[in-house]
Amino acid sequence: MTMKKRLAAAVMAAAMAFSAVPICAHAAETTVSITETTVSAPIRYTYFDTVAEAGAYVRQELKKHTDEMHIRLSSKVKSSDVFNDILSEALKETGEPTEGDFLRLTIEGYKVGQGSFDGDPCVDMIMRYNSTLEQDEAAVKKADEILAEIITDGMDNYEKIDAVYKYLTENVVYSEVRTDEVFTAYGALLNNDCVCQGFIQSLYLMLRSVGVSCRAVMGNENSHVWAIAEVEGKYYYLDPTWDSGFKGSRRLFFLKGINDFDEYLAEGGHTAGSGDPVNIAFVPDCTVEAFLPDYPISETKYIRETYLAGDINNDMVIDIFDLISAKQALIAGFKSSAAKRAADTDGDGTFAVNDVVLIQKFVQGSISSFTAEK
């Protein structure tokens, strides 16, 4: 399932000229010295002392879908590839729903020229986008509306991922056409029609919006894209694109681990790309080894712990021992997430005195069930 034509523009960058300044995709291929008089019209460069400052600027310009950016850095900046360093900073994960991988998937391609002016590194960027600013804004608004309907207070990460995945796989179809919109969250959420890139940009937008850490995983040779998301301290693979064909009736690619993501496929069904050395900021290394330091991916699929509301010690009986555990937990907290979920007998997503009262009433026999029967 093709990801996008988007990388072609970055790879073919050497063929373009920006006025009189050659444009290349890689600093090592560029020896041109850029001056303010080498082009037909003067270029206004925005000056920064550091790569971090330049990256923050580019991030905001990318969010605005700015077509051209011209950056001049202090000569004190030491880098063998200023552009990739700036773009890496611009596309880094910030936790914001419309930054990080969302922004990376917004970019269709780029052309860039690198040189110097009076010893200062200079970078000229021309960007192309899969969507318009208005479409991104519409996608964000639609995502918020959907989340207001499917996410409730007190949901844990699993429940949030489950709700978002359910919505996407049941309501969005894999597109058989190739308009620009099918590669975007706009196509997925407004038209209910997209390819894998639209599925994952939407998934990323929605999960980040509800506080779930996730990343897009680009396949080998950019033939496909899927995701990882965090549940209880570990990350698991998700592929809503392939599960969308089942319309919610089956989940073959939901919260899987390294060893069982493709348990229903021939070997190599999902092969992550190791990145593009020339465009590494745009096409990062997405192999397990690259992700593990910051995103510990589970070796096996996520198994939801079953529990009975009120059964804090998980012995399938609600008795005085659960009441004692509940009272102790008011002071010392819980040792496991499963115990904490079981103790939430009123279903409000938190554990408090009222939950202890309900457990006591159950043990005394004055009630026979809880509000939160899960």
N, C-alpha and C positions, 0 to 999 in steps of 0.2 A: 504494500500500500504506500504509494509514493508520498514522500514528505512535502517536497516543493521544488519548483524550478529555481528556488531562491539562491542557491549557491553558485549557479552559473555566472551570475553578475559579478560575484566577488572573484572568481577564478579567472574570468576573462578581462580583469581590470586593466591589464597592460595594454589593451588595444585602444584605450580611450585617451584623449588629450583634453586637459582643462585649459582653455585658452592656449597659451604658449608653454604651459608647464606639463611635462609628461606625467601621466598617472600610472602608478604601479600598485600591485597588491602586496608587495613585499619590500621592505626597506633595503634589503641587500641588493635589489635590482635597480635602485635609484641612486644616481650620483648628481642629479641636477641641484644647482644652488638657486633657491627661490629668492627673488628680490621683488620689491614692490613695483618695479618697472619692467619686469619680464613678461607681463601680461598686458593685453590690450586695455584693460580697465584695472585700476588699483584694487587689490584685495585687502579687505580689512581683517587683520588678524586679532584674535582675542588672546591676550597674554596671560600665562599662568606660571607660577613659581614651581609647581609640583605636578606630577602625573595625577595624584589624587584629586587636586583641584580641577584639572582638565577633565578627568573622568566624570566628576560630579556635574560639570557643565554639560558635557556631551549627553549624559543620562537625561537631563531635563530637556535638552533639545530633541533627543530621540522621542521622548514622550509627546512632544509637540509636533512630531513628524517634520522637523526641519530638513530641508533638502540639502543645504550646503552648510558646512562648518569649516572654519579656517582657524587653526590654533597655532600659537607660538609659545614655546616653552623656554624657560630659563636655560642658559648654557650649562648650568650646574647639574641639570638632569642627565643622569647617565643611563643610557638604554641602547640596546642593539636593535630594538624594534619599537619605536615610540608609539606608532599607531596601535599595535596589538596591546601594548601596555595600557594605553588610554581606553581602548574599547573594553578590555578586560575589567578595568575599574568601572566603566559605565554600566556594564552588564552584570556586575557582581550581585549576589543575592543580598537583598536588604530587608526582606520580609514584607515589603510592600507588594500588593497584588498586581500592580501594573508595572513593576520593575523586574529585574532579574530575568528569568526565562520567559516571562510574558513578553518583555521587550525584545528579547532575542528572537522570538518567534514572529514578532511584528515586522522585523527587517527582512526584506526580500533579498537585498544584496547591496553592495557598495563598490565604489571606486575611489581610490585614494592615492595621493601623491605625497611623498615625503622628501624633505630637503632641509635647507638651513638659510637663515638670514642673519648676517653679522654674527655667526657662530651659534645662534639660537636654533634649536630644532623646530621645524615648521611642518604642519600636516594639513593637507587639503582633503576634505571628505565630501563625496557626493553620495547621498543615501537614497535607496528606493525602499518602499514599504508595501507590505501585503494589504494593508488596510488604510483607511483615511482616519484622521483624528476624530471626526464625527462618528465613524463606525466604532472606534474603540470606546468612545464615550457612551454610545448606545449599548454596547456589549456590557460595559460595567453597570449601567443602570438596570439592564435586564437581569444580569447576574444577581444584583442586590434584591430585585423583586422575587426571583426564584428562591433565593436563600431565605428570604423572609417567610416563605411558605413551607420549606422543607427542613429548616433548621430550628430547633427549639432550645430554650435555655437548659443547661445541664447536660447536653450531649457531650460525650467524650469523643476523642479523635476517630475511633472506629465508627461510631454512629454518624459522625459528620461525613466521613469518607463514603460510608455506605449510602447515605442519602444523596450525595452529589453524584456518585457513580450510578445509582439507580435512575436518577433523573436523566443523565446523559444517555445511558444505554437504552432507556425506554422511549425517549422522545426525539433523539437525533439519529438521522440515517446517514449511512456512508454515501457520499455523493458520487455519481457516475459522470458528472461533468467537471470541467476544470476552469471555472471562472475564478477571479481573484478572491471572491468572498468565501469560497469553500476552504480556503487555507487559514481562516481566521475564527476567533471567538464570535465575531459578529455573525458569520455564516452559521455557526453551530447554535447560538442562542436566539438569534432573531429569525433565521430561516429554517432552523432545525435540519440543516443539510451541510455537511462538510466532509473533509478527509481527515486523516489522522492528526495533522497539525492543528486543525480547528478543535478537535476533541481535546487535545492536550492543553492548548492555550486556555480553553474554557475550564478544564479541570484545575489547572494551575490557578487561574483567576479566582475561582470559587473556593478552593481549599485554602489558599492564602488569605482570602477575605474572612474566613472563619477561624483563622489562627492555626491551621494545619501546615506543618512544614512539608514541602514537596519540591521535586525537581523534574524537569523534562529530560528524558534520556534519548539521545539521537542514535539511530541505528547505523550500522556499518554502511558506508557510502551514502548516508542520508536517505536510505530507502524507506524508512519508517521512523516514527517517534512514539514513545510511550512514557511512563512516569514512575517515580517512586514517591511514597508518602510515609509519614511517620506515625507509628502506633506503639505506645508504651516503650519508647526509647529505641526502637528499631525501625528500619525502613523496609518497605515491601513494594514489589512491582505491581503496576496496574496497567491494563491495556483496554480502555473503554471502546476503542475503535473496533477491535476484533470481537468483543462481547456485545457490541451493538447489534450484531446480526441475529442474536438470540432474543432481542427485545425484552430482556430482563428475566427470561425463563431459565437461563443458565449463566453461570459465571466461571468461565474456564481460566480467566486471566486476572482474577481479583485478589489483591494482597498476597501475591506469591513470593517465594524466596528464590535465591540463586539457583538452587538445585531442582526446583519443581515448577518454575515459571512456565516451562514448555513441556510439562508432563503429558500433555495431550497432543504434542506436535513432534515432528521429526527433529532431530538434533539441529540446533542452530536457528530455530524459528525466530528467536530474538537475539541478535548479535549486536552488541553496542559498538559504536564507532570509537576509534582511538584518537580522534581529532585530526585536524588539518594543520600541519606545521606552519603553512603560509598564512592561514586564517584562524589560528588557534583560539582567539578570543570569540570569534563568530561560530566556529565549529569546535567546541571543546572536547577533551577526552572524557568519554562517558562510560568507560569500562569499569568493572567492579573495583579494580585496584585503584582507580582514580577517585572513585566516590567514597570508598571505605573510610578514609581518615576523618572525613566530616559527616558522612552519612552511612553509619553501620548497617549494611543491608543483611537481613536475616538469610540464613541458608535455606530455610524451609518456610512454607506458607504460614500465614497467621491463622491461629485457631482461637476462636472466641471462647473464652471461659464461660461455661454455663453456670448459672447461679439461681438460687431461689430467694426472692425478696424476704428479708428477715433472717435467713440462714447464714449468719456471718462466718461461722466456722466450717461451712460447706460439708456438713455431714448429712444433709437432706432432711434434717429435723430442726424445727424451730422450738427451742426450749430455754430453760433458765440459763444455760451456758451462753447462748446467743445474747441474752439480756445482759449478762455480766460483761461480755465482750463489748457490747454497745456502750455501756456505762464507762468502761475503761477507755474506750476510744474517744469519748468526749474530752478526756484529759491528755491521752498519749497519742491519739491518732491511730491509723490502721497500718498494718504491715504489708497489705497487698491491695491492689486496685480492685480485685474481685470482692474482697470483704467489704470495701467501701461502697461498691455498687449494690451489694446485697443489703447493706444497712440503710440505704435510701428507700425507706418503706413508703414514704408519701409521694415519691416520684418527682420531687422538685429539683433534682440534680445535685443536691447538697445533703450533707449529714448534719443533723442538729438535734436538739432536745426532743422535738416532736417525733422524730423517728424512734427514739428510745421509748417514748410514751406508747407509741403504737406497738412496738415489740412487747412491751410489758402487758398491754391489753390483750395481745394475742396469746401470750403465755398464760394469762389469767382466764382466758376463755371468753372474754367479753366481745371480741371480734374474731372472725374466722378467715379474714383475708385482708390484704393491704391495697392501698391505692395503686402502688407500683408492683403489679404482678408481671414479672418478666420471665 
